[in-house]
Structure formats: structure tokens, C-alpha cells
């Protein structure tokens, strides 16, 4: 039974260091053939549990996600101590989630393996081989060019005297350039290095790629026997070829060569025909099994990218067409959706209009290319697969005027500095986004100053400085134990909870500000209107958006990140942000202390609400309101 199987996965068997459930949680880490084998084994084990057959249609999706999130964040003993039916429900939700995650991890690893272990190395090796053969091609081409020039001179002389061609005389002239054997060798070199087909570089790369069969050989059986892959109409042939890969891998081609009738020739594009059908080491009419297998895997890689082949269940490689409305469900909402998109015409008339617009654009482009003459900056050249593409030459860079350089230097010097923790906590003061980090179990927290702990962890992870710079044993919100608990239960195994409208509530009544330079100062003009502007006039002082500084945790976090860093740790330099002034037209001037590269941050101000008190601003200078002589100095 499924419940007993799930409960048994929490038990550590003899000779193992962790439970089976713990092994399912561990994602693959190595990009290699054996690594992909382990990933496919993990996906096959989870598929064999039979959790896909469990009917969970009556349970809300967010509840299943919450149970899975709690199970992933809990240890096996904790899950064993849960009471029924919560334990079974948690294990089932976790197994369903891990089933989809295991497939995603395996396909991610397959795509990465194809790109980094097969295609890119083969392309680099092919390019290196072509560069190594370039001197031979140059010598042979030079010899043939000189021989043809002498041949043309002899033919022209014979045509002027109107006498018959003397073959012996022609060979005598050619042998003065090179012997017959040397000329024949030069012709052979050119024919070898310059194939008749247009995509010689791509064909040569596929020949090298077909030699990497040993990299993909270990996982062909598991990939072909996987029941998680499905295909749309465009990928049905590719999926059928993938299902046949285990049989091809087990075939002994030395005693039973592969023939053209044993493969699907439609899956072999022109760039692969040289590697699949023209292997000089095989008998006449035999097909290179290794090259064909890699060719099918490349077609699978391309089909996965466009979702002609998809996985189910899956989060990242699922079928995007599965979410489309069809039948009565689509007919019920079709008028409303089409009206919202402005698509009132029938589909045939709409497409006909788009075709006419596209044809007119191409005709205009062709006329302009004709007017440009022989040296246009844009050309139409053949692309991959026989499709045409636009090739634009490099454009010359425009000179930067001195006025723009001076303006950049002026604005950079006027922007004050602010610490990253202050910026993060100030955005939280506007939006309350740190409250969206909830406990993994979905319950409400009773800890004090939880946003401070979350902000400290976000700064530590984003700046890669570790927990030492943001840890203070004298502040409850910044102790190491608090950081460990918040990291494991609020950040590590969960995502911010969705709270519709919460992050945008302060912006619904926001006033817009425009910053411009005037007379050597940066003016902040109010762009609001109506009721918001009237309520914003109640402000009687400039607003410098920084941390509120009213919490001991806030101040402690700022002090910690301002301390001199240790020699083995480098703390991030303070970032420069744009400060906003009050709506009643303020300007400010600072000295040259602000020399860091500016980072502009849009700052909406909530009308009718007194902004927080400034704190922690580390930029000297005089602050003055426009139209008044009284000023204030910030230290």
C-alpha cells in the first residue's frame, strides 16, 4: 500500500547513513553521464511509488504545496512523530512534489550535459581541427592558383594563333609550376578540406560530435524507458526514436551492422548525413550507430527547448498547451478576452491583415536596400535551415559630448550614500515585503523583530559575506541562533507567501517626483495632482528616505555592517541611491564626498502619510529649501 511505502521511506535501513526519503531529496550535482544516470534512477524510483495515481483533485493546490514545503523542511524523525492523517498527507504531498522535481532535475542535467559536454566541446574541437588544416589548404590552393594562371595564359595564346591545343606543351608549362603528382595531391587536399555542401563547418562539427557516443551510452536505457516523456504532434517521431535507443545501444554493430531501414531517415538532417551515412570505417551502405544515437539526442534536446517533447509531471518542462482553455470553457470567456485584446475581426481577416503588413515591410526593406547601392550597412544572407536572416554591420560609436560627461560627474557628486541594510529596511517600511516571509508550516510567527532577522540574512546571502558581519549576541534579532532558525524555516525551504495587493498598497496613493538639475543643484519637483497633492503639502520639511532607526535591531544591523571588516572578509561598499525631497520643491547640495558609482532607485512617496525620520545618512553638505535662506547642515 502507498501509505506504508511512504512511511517505510523514513526509516534508515542497515548499512545506510540516511533514509530513502533523504536520498530522494538530494538533487544531482555532477554534469556527466554517470551523474545523469543517478538523476534518472532517482526519477524512476519516485515514479515507481505510484503517487501519480493518487486522486488529489479535491484538495486545494496551495494546501498541497504547503504540506510539501513543510515536509521538505522537516527531518525524518519529525515527520515520523506527526499524527495521522497529517503524516500520510504530508508524505504524499512531498512525494508528489519530489516526483516532478526529480524529472526537472534530470532534464536540466540532460540539457546542460548536451551543451557543455557534447555540443560546445565538439564545436571547439572541430574549429581547432579546421584551423590546424588551414596551412595545408593554403599551400594547395596557392599551387592550384598558379597552375591555373599558367593554363589560362597557354589557352589564350593558342586561341590567338588559332592552332590546335598541344597537350604535351600544356603539361610542359604546368610541370614548370609543379609535377603531376603534386598537382593531384593539391586537388585531393582541396576536395578533402572543402566539401561540396554549403554547411561544411556544421557537418565537420557533427562528425566530431558523433565520436562522443561513450558519454551518452550509460543513460540511454533509462532515458528511453522513462514513462515521464510525452510529445506533441511535432515531436512524435523524435520521441519514438528516443524510445528505440535502448535497443540500438544493446545491438552489436560489429556482427550486425545498422542499415538504413533500421533507422528513421527523416530525423537525420543534412548536417548529420556525412557523419551518419559516410563513415569511411564502415562497410558500404552501413549506418554509423554512434552518430545516429547522438543525432537523435540532439533532436531531443531541440524538441525539449520548444516543448514539442515535454515531461509530466513537471514544473519547468511541462506542456504549456495543457493550460489552454478548450471547448465550452474557452467559448464561455472568449468574447471577454478578445474584447480585452482588441481582436474583434475574425481570425482569417486578422491574419490576412498581418500578412499584408509583413509583406509591405519586406517590400519597403528591399526598396531601401536597392537605394543603398553596393555598400549597405545591412544585408540579407542565408541562415541556418535555409531561412534568410538580416546581417547588420557594426555601427560606429558616437562621441560623448563634454556637456554629458560634466553632467554625469555633477550628478554623481551630488548623490548621497546609503547603506544596503538601510535601503532594504526602508523599502520594507514602504511595502512591508519582509512580512511575506512566513513560516514553512504556514502558521503565524510570534517572534519580535522578525523583519530585521530576514533583512540581515538577505544582506548576508546577497553580498556573500556570511553571518559573522550581521551577528550580534547582544541583540535578540541578530543572534546566531535566530539566524539559523529563520534561515531554515523562513528563507531556505520556502518562498515569500503571496499576499495580493500587499506590496502595492503604499503605491496606490503615491505621488510621483521628478528630479532635474538646475543651477548646479538637483531639484525635486512634485508631479502629483488633486487630492494627493493637497494632502502632500502638509509636509513641512525635506524627506530623506533611509532606515527609520527606531528599532534597536535596525540600529544594531547598521552598526554591524559599518564595522571595519576582517582581513579575510570584504564587506560591500555603500551603494549610492537617489533621495527624494518633499513635494514643495526642495533642492540640496552636497560636497565631493559622494564619489561612488551611483545607483538610481525610484522612490515614490505616500501622500497623506508622514515619511519616516532620516537616519544613518553619511553624506556631508548643506541642505536648503528653495526660496528661503535658512539652511540645515547634516553631519
C-alpha positions in Angstrom: 0.0 0.0 0.0 1.1 3.5 -0.7 0.9 4.9 2.9 3.0 2.0 4.2 5.6 2.5 1.4 5.8 6.2 2.2 6.2 5.6 5.9 8.9 3.0 5.2 10.9 5.6 3.3 11.6 7.4 6.5 13.4 4.5 8.1 17.2 4.2 7.9 18.0 0.7 6.7 21.0 -1.2 7.9 24.2 -0.2 6.1 22.9 3.2 5.1 23.6 6.6 6.6 20.3 8.2 5.7 16.8 7.2 4.8 15.4 6.7 1.4 13.3 9.8 1.6 16.5 11.8 2.2 18.1 10.3 -0.9 15.1 11.5 -2.9 15.6 15.0 -1.6 19.2 15.2 -2.9 19.5 16.7 -6.3 22.3 15.7 -8.8 25.4 17.8 -8.6 27.7 16.4 -11.3 27.3 17.1 -15.0 28.4 13.8 -16.5 26.9 10.6 -17.9 27.0 8.8 -14.5 25.5 11.8 -12.9 22.6 11.7 -15.3 22.2 8.0 -14.6 21.8 8.8 -10.9 19.3 11.5 -11.7 17.2 9.2 -13.9 17.4 6.5 -11.2 16.0 8.9 -8.7 13.2 9.9 -11.1 12.4 6.2 -11.8 12.2 5.4 -8.0 9.8 8.2 -7.4 7.7 7.2 -10.4 7.6 3.6 -9.1 5.9 4.8 -5.8 2.6 5.3 -7.7 1.9 8.7 -6.3 0.6 9.9 -9.7 -2.4 7.6 -9.3 -3.5 9.2 -6.1 -6.5 11.4 -6.6 -5.9 14.8 -5.0 -8.3 16.8 -7.1 -10.5 17.8 -4.1 -7.5 19.2 -2.2 -6.6 22.8 -3.0 -3.3 23.2 -4.8 -1.9 25.8 -2.2 -2.6 23.3 0.6 -0.7 20.6 -1.2 2.2 23.0 -1.7 2.2 24.0 1.9 2.3 20.4 3.1 5.1 19.6 0.6 7.0 22.7 1.8 6.7 21.7 5.4 7.8 18.1 4.7 10.9 19.2 2.7 11.9 21.5 5.6 11.5 18.8 8.3 13.7 15.9 9.3 12.6 12.3 9.1 12.1 11.9 12.9 9.8 15.0 12.9 7.8 13.5 10.1 7.5 10.2 11.9 6.1 11.9 15.0 3.3 13.5 13.1 -0.2 12.2 13.8 -2.4 10.6 11.2 -3.7 11.6 8.8 -1.4 14.6 8.7 1.7 12.4 8.3 0.4 10.5 5.3 -0.9 13.7 3.7 2.5 15.4 4.2 4.4 12.4 2.8 2.1 12.1 -0.2 2.4 15.9 -0.9 6.1 15.7 -0.5 6.4 12.7 -2.8 4.3 14.3 -5.5 6.4 17.4 -5.4 9.7 15.4 -5.5 8.4 13.4 -8.4 8.1 16.5 -10.5 11.3 18.0 -9.2 13.3 14.8 -10.0 12.1 14.9 -13.6 13.0 18.6 -13.8 16.4 18.0 -12.4 17.1 15.1 -14.8 16.1 17.1 -17.8 18.0 20.1 -16.6 21.1 18.0 -16.3 20.5 16.4 -19.7 20.3 19.9 -21.3 23.4 21.0 -19.5 25.2 17.8 -20.5 24.3 18.2 -24.1 25.5 21.8 -24.1 28.7 21.7 -22.0 29.9 18.1 -22.5 28.9 17.4 -26.1 28.0 20.3 -28.4 30.4 23.0 -27.1 33.4 20.7 -26.9 32.7 19.2 -30.3 32.4 22.7 -31.8 35.6 23.8 -30.2 37.4 20.6 -31.4 36.1 21.0 -34.9 37.2 24.6 -35.0 40.6 23.7 -33.8 40.9 20.9 -36.4 39.9 23.3 -39.2 42.4 25.9 -38.1 45.1 23.2 -38.0 44.3 22.2 -41.6 44.4 25.8 -42.8 48.1 25.8 -43.8 47.7 22.7 -45.9 44.7 24.3 -47.7 46.6 27.5 -48.2 49.6 25.7 -49.8 47.4 23.5 -52.1 45.2 26.5 -53.1 48.2 28.6 -53.9 49.7 25.8 -56.1 46.5 25.3 -58.0 46.0 29.1 -58.4 49.5 29.4 -60.1 48.9 26.3 -62.2 45.5 27.7 -63.4 47.0 31.0 -64.3 49.6 29.4 -66.5 46.9 27.2 -68.0 44.8 30.3 -68.9 47.8 32.0 -70.5 48.5 28.9 -72.6 44.9 28.7 -73.7 44.7 32.4 -74.6 47.9 32.1 -76.7 46.5 29.1 -78.5 43.3 30.9 -79.2 45.1 33.9 -80.7 47.1 31.9 -83.2 44.1 29.7 -84.0 46.0 26.5 -83.8 45.1 23.2 -82.1 45.8 22.5 -78.5 49.1 20.7 -77.9 48.5 18.6 -74.7 52.2 17.9 -74.3 53.0 21.6 -74.5 50.3 22.4 -71.9 51.7 19.8 -69.5 55.2 21.1 -70.0 54.0 24.5 -68.9 52.2 23.1 -65.9 55.2 21.0 -64.8 57.2 24.2 -64.6 54.9 25.1 -61.7 54.6 21.6 -60.0 54.8 18.0 -61.0 51.7 16.0 -61.9 51.8 14.2 -58.6 51.9 17.4 -56.6 49.0 18.9 -58.6 47.0 15.7 -58.0 47.8 15.9 -54.3 46.8 19.5 -54.1 43.4 18.7 -55.8 42.9 15.9 -53.2 43.6 18.3 -50.3 41.1 20.9 -51.5 38.4 18.2 -52.1 39.1 16.9 -48.6 39.1 20.2 -46.7 36.4 21.9 -48.7 33.4 19.6 -49.1 30.8 20.2 -51.8 27.9 21.0 -49.3 27.4 24.5 -48.0 27.4 23.7 -44.3 30.9 22.1 -44.2 31.6 23.6 -40.7 28.4 22.2 -39.2 29.0 18.8 -40.9 32.5 18.6 -39.6 31.3 19.5 -36.1 28.7 16.7 -36.3 31.4 14.2 -37.2 33.3 15.1 -34.1 30.1 15.1 -32.0 29.3 11.6 -33.2 32.6 10.4 -31.7 31.3 11.2 -28.2 29.0 8.2 -28.0 30.7 6.9 -24.9 29.5 10.0 -22.9 25.8 9.2 -23.6 26.0 5.4 -23.6 25.4 4.9 -19.8 22.0 6.6 -19.7 20.4 5.6 -23.0 18.4 2.7 -21.4 17.0 4.8 -18.6 16.1 7.7 -20.9 14.4 5.5 -23.4 12.4 3.6 -20.9 11.2 6.7 -19.0 7.4 7.0 -18.8 7.5 10.7 -18.0 8.2 11.9 -21.5 5.3 12.8 -23.9 5.2 14.6 -27.2 3.0 16.9 -29.3 2.5 16.3 -33.0 5.8 18.0 -33.9 7.9 15.7 -31.6 6.2 12.3 -32.1 8.9 10.9 -34.4 11.7 12.1 -32.1 10.1 10.5 -29.1 9.6 7.3 -31.0 13.3 7.3 -31.9 14.2 8.0 -28.2 12.2 5.0 -27.1 14.2 2.9 -29.6 17.6 4.0 -28.2 17.9 1.2 -25.6 17.6 -1.4 -28.4 20.1 0.3 -30.6 22.6 0.6 -27.6 22.4 -3.1 -27.0 22.9 -4.0 -30.6 26.3 -5.4 -31.6 27.0 -3.5 -34.7 30.3 -5.4 -35.4 28.4 -8.5 -36.2 25.1 -7.0 -37.3 25.7 -3.6 -38.9 22.9 -1.0 -38.8 21.2 -0.4 -42.1 19.2 2.5 -43.5 15.9 0.6 -43.0 16.6 0.2 -39.2 16.5 4.0 -38.5 14.2 6.9 -39.2 15.9 8.8 -42.1 13.6 11.8 -41.6 15.4 12.5 -38.3 18.8 12.9 -40.0 19.2 16.5 -41.2 21.6 17.4 -43.9 24.3 18.4 -41.5 24.3 14.9 -40.0 24.2 12.9 -43.2 28.0 13.0 -43.5 28.5 11.6 -40.0 25.7 9.0 -40.2 26.0 7.7 -43.8 29.6 8.4 -44.9 31.8 6.8 -42.2 34.8 5.5 -44.0 35.4 2.9 -41.3 32.1 1.1 -42.1 31.0 -1.1 -44.9 29.2 0.2 -47.9 25.6 1.0 -47.1 26.1 0.7 -43.3 24.9 3.4 -40.9 27.0 4.7 -38.1 25.1 3.7 -35.0 27.0 6.0 -32.6 26.5 9.1 -34.8 22.8 8.3 -35.2 22.3 8.0 -31.5 23.9 11.3 -30.8 21.8 12.8 -33.7 18.6 11.6 -32.0 19.7 13.1 -28.7 20.4 16.4 -30.3 16.9 16.4 -31.9 15.5 15.5 -28.4 17.4 18.5 -26.9 15.9 20.8 -29.5 12.4 19.4 -29.1 12.6 19.9 -25.4 13.5 23.5 -25.8 10.5 24.3 -27.9 8.3 21.9 -25.8 7.5 19.6 -28.8 8.5 17.0 -26.2 7.6 17.7 -22.6 7.5 15.9 -19.3 4.6 15.1 -17.0 4.6 15.8 -14.1 6.9 18.7 -14.2 7.3 22.3 -13.1 9.8 23.6 -15.7 9.4 21.1 -18.6 5.7 20.7 -18.6 3.4 21.1 -21.6 2.4 24.8 -22.0 -0.5 23.8 -24.1 -2.1 21.9 -21.2 -3.1 25.2 -19.6 -5.0 26.4 -22.6 -8.8 26.5 -22.5 -10.7 24.4 -25.0 -14.3 23.6 -25.7 -17.0 25.1 -23.6 -14.5 26.7 -21.1 -13.0 28.7 -23.9 -16.3 29.6 -25.5 -17.5 31.0 -22.2 -14.7 33.5 -21.8 -13.8 34.1 -25.5 -15.8 37.3 -26.1 -14.4 39.0 -23.0 -10.8 38.0 -23.8 -11.0 39.0 -27.4 -12.5 42.4 -26.5 -9.8 43.0 -24.0 -7.1 42.3 -26.6 -8.9 44.3 -29.3 -9.4 41.3 -31.6 -12.8 42.0 -33.0 -12.2 40.7 -36.5 -12.5 37.1 -37.5 -9.2 35.1 -37.3 -8.8 34.8 -41.1 -9.2 38.6 -41.7 -6.9 39.3 -38.8 -4.2 37.0 -40.2 -4.7 38.4 -43.7 -4.1 41.9 -42.4 -0.9 40.8 -40.6 0.4 39.2 -43.8 -0.2 42.4 -45.7 1.7 44.4 -43.1 4.6 42.0 -43.2 4.7 41.9 -47.0 4.7 45.7 -47.1 7.5 45.8 -44.6 9.7 43.4 -46.6 8.9 45.3 -49.8 10.0 48.5 -48.2 13.2 46.9 -46.9 14.0 45.6 -50.3 13.5 49.0 -51.9 15.7 50.6 -49.3 18.5 48.1 -49.9 18.3 48.8 -53.6 18.6 52.5 -52.9 21.6 52.0 -50.6 23.7 50.7 -53.5 26.6 48.3 -53.3 27.7 49.2 -49.8 24.7 49.0 -47.4 25.1 48.5 -43.7 22.6 45.7 -43.7 22.3 42.7 -45.9 20.0 39.7 -46.3 22.0 36.5 -46.1 21.1 32.7 -45.9 20.8 31.4 -42.4 20.6 28.0 -40.7 18.0 25.6 -42.2 17.7 27.6 -45.4 16.0 30.6 -43.8 17.0 34.1 -44.6 18.2 36.5 -41.9 19.3 40.1 -41.6 23.0 40.8 -41.2 23.8 44.3 -39.8 27.4 45.6 -39.8 28.9 47.1 -36.8 28.0 50.8 -36.4 30.5 53.4 -35.5 30.2 54.7 -31.9 29.1 58.3 -31.4 31.3 60.6 -29.4 30.1 61.5 -25.9 29.8 65.3 -25.7 31.7 67.0 -22.9 28.4 68.5 -21.5 27.1 65.0 -20.9 30.3 64.0 -19.2 30.2 67.0 -16.9 26.5 66.4 -16.2 27.3 62.8 -15.1 30.1 63.9 -12.9 27.9 66.6 -11.3 25.0 64.3 -10.6 27.4 61.6 -9.3 28.9 64.0 -6.8 25.5 65.2 -5.6 24.1 61.8 -4.8 24.5 60.9 -1.1 25.4 57.4 0.1 23.3 54.9 2.0 24.0 51.5 3.4 22.4 48.5 1.9 20.6 47.4 5.1 19.1 50.9 5.4 17.8 50.7 1.9 16.3 47.2 2.4 14.6 48.2 5.7 13.3 51.4 4.1 11.7 49.5 1.2 10.1 47.3 3.9 8.8 50.4 5.6 7.0 51.3 2.4 5.7 47.9 1.3 6.1 45.5 4.3 7.5 42.9 1.9 9.6 41.3 4.7 6.4 40.2 6.3 5.7 38.0 3.3 8.4 35.5 4.6 6.2 33.2 6.6 7.0 30.0 8.5 7.3 26.9 6.4 4.3 25.4 8.2 2.1 28.3 7.2 1.5 29.4 10.8 1.9 32.9 12.3 5.1 33.8 14.0 5.4 35.3 17.5 9.0 36.4 17.3 9.9 40.0 17.8 11.7 42.0 15.0 11.5 39.1 12.5 11.9 41.6 9.6 15.3 42.6 11.0 16.5 39.0 11.0 15.2 38.4 7.5 16.9 41.6 6.2 20.2 40.5 7.8 20.0 37.1 6.2 19.1 38.6 2.8 22.1 41.0 3.0 24.5 38.2 4.1 23.4 36.0 1.2 23.2 38.7 -1.5 26.6 40.2 -0.6 28.2 36.8 0.1 29.7 37.9 3.4 28.4 35.1 5.7 26.7 35.5 9.0 29.6 37.0 11.0 29.1 40.6 9.9 25.4 40.5 10.7 25.6 38.7 14.0 25.4 40.4 17.4 24.9 38.3 20.5 23.5 41.4 22.4 20.6 41.9 20.0 17.9 39.2 20.1 17.1 39.6 16.4 20.7 39.3 15.3 21.9 36.3 17.3 23.3 33.3 15.5 20.5 31.0 16.8 17.9 33.4 15.5 19.7 33.5 12.1 19.9 29.7 11.9 16.2 29.3 12.8 15.0 32.0 10.4 17.2 30.7 7.6 15.9 27.1 7.9 12.2 27.9 8.5 11.6 31.1 6.6 14.2 31.5 3.8 15.9 28.3 2.9 12.9 26.0 2.2 10.2 28.3 1.2 9.4 31.3 -0.9 7.7 34.5 0.1 4.0 34.0 0.7 1.7 35.5 -1.9 -0.3 38.4 -0.5 -2.3 40.0 -3.2 -2.2 43.8 -3.0 0.2 44.0 -0.1 3.4 45.1 -1.9 1.5 47.7 -3.9 -0.8 49.2 -1.3 1.5 52.1 -0.5 1.8 52.9 -4.2 -1.9 53.3 -4.8 -1.9 56.7 -3.2 1.7 57.6 -4.1 2.9 60.9 -5.6 5.4 61.0 -8.4 8.6 63.0 -8.2 10.7 64.4 -11.0 14.4 65.1 -10.4 16.3 67.6 -12.6 19.4 69.7 -12.4 19.2 73.4 -12.2 21.9 75.9 -11.4 24.3 73.4 -10.0 21.8 71.8 -7.7 19.4 68.8 -8.0 15.8 69.9 -7.7 13.0 67.6 -6.8 9.7 68.7 -8.3 6.3 67.4 -7.2 4.4 65.8 -10.1 1.3 64.7 -8.2 -2.2 66.2 -8.7 -5.6 66.5 -7.0 -6.2 65.3 -3.5 -2.8 63.6 -3.2 -1.1 66.9 -3.9 -3.2 68.8 -1.4 -2.5 66.2 1.4 1.2 66.2 0.5 1.5 69.9 1.1 1.1 69.2 4.8 4.8 68.1 4.8 7.0 70.9 6.1 10.5 69.5 5.7 12.5 67.5 3.3 12.3 63.8 3.4 15.5 61.7 3.2 14.5 58.1 2.7 16.7 55.9 5.0 16.1 53.4 7.8 13.7 54.6 10.4 16.2 53.9 13.1 13.5 53.4 15.8 14.3 49.8 16.5 17.3 48.5 18.3 17.6 45.8 15.8 17.7 48.3 12.9 20.5 50.3 14.6 22.4 47.2 15.5 22.3 45.9 12.0 23.6 49.2 10.6 26.4 49.3 13.2 27.5 45.8 12.4 27.7 46.4 8.7 29.6 49.7 9.2 32.3 48.0 11.3 35.8 47.6 9.8 35.8 44.2 8.0 38.2 41.5 8.9 41.1 40.8 6.5 39.5 37.6 5.2 36.2 39.2 4.5 35.3 42.1 2.3 32.0 43.9 3.1 30.2 45.5 0.2 30.8 49.2 -0.3 27.9 51.5 0.5 25.7 51.9 -2.6 24.6 55.3 -3.8 20.8 55.8 -4.1 18.7 58.8 -5.0 17.0 60.6 -2.2 13.6 62.2 -2.6 12.6 65.6 -1.2 9.2 66.8 -0.2 6.6 67.8 -2.8 7.1 71.6 -2.0 10.1 71.9 -4.4 13.3 71.3 -2.4 16.9 71.3 -3.6 20.0 70.1 -1.9 23.7 70.4 -2.4 26.5 68.2 -1.2 30.2 68.3 -1.3 32.5 65.9 -3.2 32.3 63.2 -0.6 30.0 61.1 -2.7 32.3 59.5 -5.2 30.9 56.0 -5.6 29.2 54.9 -8.8 25.5 56.0 -8.5 22.7 53.6 -8.5 19.3 55.2 -9.0 16.3 53.9 -7.1 12.8 55.1 -7.9 11.3 56.5 -4.7 7.5 57.0 -4.5 6.3 59.0 -1.5 3.0 58.1 0.1 0.8 61.1 0.2 -1.0 62.0 3.4 1.4 59.9 5.4 4.3 61.4 7.2 7.5 59.8 5.9 10.0 58.2 8.3 12.6 60.2 10.1 16.0 60.3 8.4 18.8 58.2 10.0 22.2 56.9 9.0 22.9 59.3 6.1 26.6 59.5 5.6 27.0 62.5 3.2 28.0 65.9 4.3 26.7 69.1 2.8 24.3 71.9 3.2 20.6 71.3 2.8 18.4 74.3 1.9 14.9 74.8 0.9 14.3 76.7 -2.3 13.2 80.4 -1.7 14.5 80.5 1.9 17.8 81.5 3.3 17.7 79.2 6.3 19.6 76.0 5.9 20.5 73.0 7.9 23.7 71.0 7.9 23.8 67.3 8.1 26.7 65.6 9.8 
